[in-house]
Structure formats: structure tokens, C-alpha cells
Amino acid sequence: MNLTDDELDGFTFRKRYADGTFIRLMIRRTAADAYPSGWRYALHYGAVAPDAVDRETLDDGTIRRYDNAHEATKGHELHIAPDPTPTTVQFPGMVELYDRFWNEIPKARINP
């Protein structure tokens, strides 16, 4: 299935897995000046607690997260454990970033 921006707009999803990990997704269009891309998003794969999984996490349990919480000042960021410093990434578009996220984590893809 090929997703569209319209299908992703307003999509939120949360799921907790038996292995102590979880997925939390929030994607929405916005006209706010703080988000020049026109999107506000967080694509988060993490641990319920940092000591709940047999892999490295950030202090808050993050394993991998794409977000643009501070897009106007910091851009689009990728947080990858164990490095506490996020990497600035180019924003390829919402559908492309969504695809990239699912290709980089060990969980079955969920579509809206």
C-alpha cells in the first residue's frame, strides 16, 4: 500500500510490546511558524523503562526517534541510543520519513 500525506495527517498510534518496547507515533499538518515543513511529528521507538530491554537506550528509554519538536531552531532530528546528541537530518517528506522509520526498527509496520 502506498501511503499519502492525507492518510498520515492526524495519525496517532501507540503500542506496547511484550519485549518491553513500545511505539508512539504522532503526525499532523500544521501552519505554525515553528514548523516550516508544514508538519509536526514524533516517530518514537523506545523501552518502557531503560532497564526493561537488552539494548542500549537514552535516559528516557528512547531507542530511536525522529522528531521536529524544535524545527524552526534545530531542524529535523534523529535520536539514536546510546548517543545523547541528536543528529540533524534532511526532511525527505512525511511519507518518506514514515517509511524510513519502519525500515529502521525491528517491528511490523502499522499503517493508518
N, C-alpha and C positions, 0 to 999 in steps of 0.2 A: 504494500500500500504506500503510495506516495502522499506524504502529508502536505498540507498547505499552511501558510501563515494564519489563515482564518481558523483552521482547525486547532492550532496551538494557542490562539488568543484566548485568554481566560482559563487555560488549562491548569489545574492544580491536582496533585496526586501525592499520596503518602502510603507507604507500605513498609511494614516491619517484617523482617525475615527471621527464620528460626536460628540462623547462624550469628545473630546479634547485630546484624547490619540493618540499615533502612535506606529508603529512597524518599526524598522530599523534593517535589517539583512545583515551581510557581512561575507561570509565564503569562504576561499580559502586555498588550499595547498601551502606550501612554503618550500623551502630548506634553508631558512635563519637561521643562528645560533641563532638568538634571539627567535626562536620558536622551541624548541626541540621536541615538539609534532608533528611537521610537518604541523601544521595548524595555520592560523591566522584567528581570528574570533571576532565578536561582535554580540551578540543577545540581542537587546535592546527593552524594552517596557517602554514608558515614556509618559509624558504630554507635549503638545506643549509649555506650559508655566506652571511654578509651581502653579500658582493660577488658572489655567484653568480647574482643576478637583477637585472633592470632595474626595480626598485621599492624603495621605502624599507623598511627593516627595523629592528627594535630590534637592539641589540648582539649578542644571542644568535640572531639570524636570524628572530625572530618577526615575522610579518606581521599575524596576527590570532589571538587565543587567548582562549577563555572558560575560566576555572578557578575552583575554590573551595579552593585549597590552604590558605588561612588563613580559612576561612569563619567560624569562631567569633569571630575578632577583626576581620577586614576585610570579610567578606561574600563575595558572588559578584562576580568581576571580569572585565572585558573589557580586554584589552591590544591596542592598535591602533598599529602603526608609523605615523609616527615618534615619537609621544608616549611617553616612557618611564614616564609616570604612568598606571597603570590606572584605569579608570572603574568605580565600583561600579554594578552592575546588579541589578534585581529578578529573582529566580529564578521563571520562569513555570511550572516543571515540567520534568522531564528531556526528555520528548518534544518539548515546545515549544522548548526551548533547542537541542536537536539539529536541529530543523527550521530554526531561525533561523540557526545556524552554516552549514548548507549553502546557505541562500539568500543568504548574505553573501560567499561565496568563489567564485572562478571555476573550480570543478572539478565534475565529475559526481558526484552523490550516491552514497554507498555505504550500504546498509542491512545490518543484521546478518542 
